[in-house]
């Protein structure tokens, strides 16, 4: 089980100075949907090692989780809209 303190520390790991070779590829994480929700969450945290910084293939991904329940689609739409406004 990963403690709240460890999660807080993982969240602050610097993207630029992280060693890509030590990051887990999320494609290698397999969680059964038949498991209880809390068991799935714990398995994911244990398997991914750092839910804020991991790989998808050769791409390093840094994740920031949102407290206001905005979906990824809504966040991406806002990001694109903001960038379009900056360009024009």
N, C-alpha and C positions, 0 to 999 in steps of 0.2 A: 504494500500500500504506500502510495506517495503522499507525504504530508503536505499540508498547506504551505509550510515554510519552504520545502523543497520546490514546490511549484512556483512560489514567488521568486526563488533564486533562478530557476530555469528560465523564467520570463525575462530576466535581465541579461541573459547571455548575449554578448555582442555578435551580431550577424556577421560583420566583417572579419572578426578574428576567430570565428569558429572553424574547426577542422572538418571539412566536408567529408572526409573519410570516416569520421566517427558518427556521422548522422545516420539514422535509420531511414530506409526507403519505405514510405508508407505502402507501397505496392506489396511489400513483404509481410505486412500486418494483416492477419486473417482473424476476424472476430465472428463467431457464430451468432446469427440472429436469434437462435433458440435459447441463448443464455439470458438470464435475468438482466435488466437494465444496469443495475449497479455492478454486476459482475463484468458486463461488457465494458463499462467505463473503466474499471480497474484494470482489466486485461489490456485495453487500448493504451492506458497510461504506462503500464509496465512494458508493453511491447514497443511502443514508439520512443520511449525514454524521455523525450522532450516534446510535449504537444505544441510548443511554440516555435520549434525549429527542427525541420526534418527535410528529407529529400523526396521528390517524385521523379524517379529515374535519375537523370543527371542534373536536375534543377533543384537548387536549395530553396526552400519555402520558409518564410517567416510569417507566423500567424499572430494576429491580435484578435482576441475575442471581445465581443461587444456586449455590454451590460444592458442595453436598451432593447434587446430582442429584434433588431433590424436583421432581415434576412440577407444572405449573401447577394441575392439578386438586387435587392434595394440598395445595398451598399455599393455594388458595382455600378448600378445606374447613376447613383449620386457621384461616384468617382469620375465616370465618363462625362457627365454633365459639367462637373467642376473643371475638368481639363479642357473641355470645349470652350467654356467661358474664358479660360486663361489664354487660349489661342486667339480668340476673336477680339 
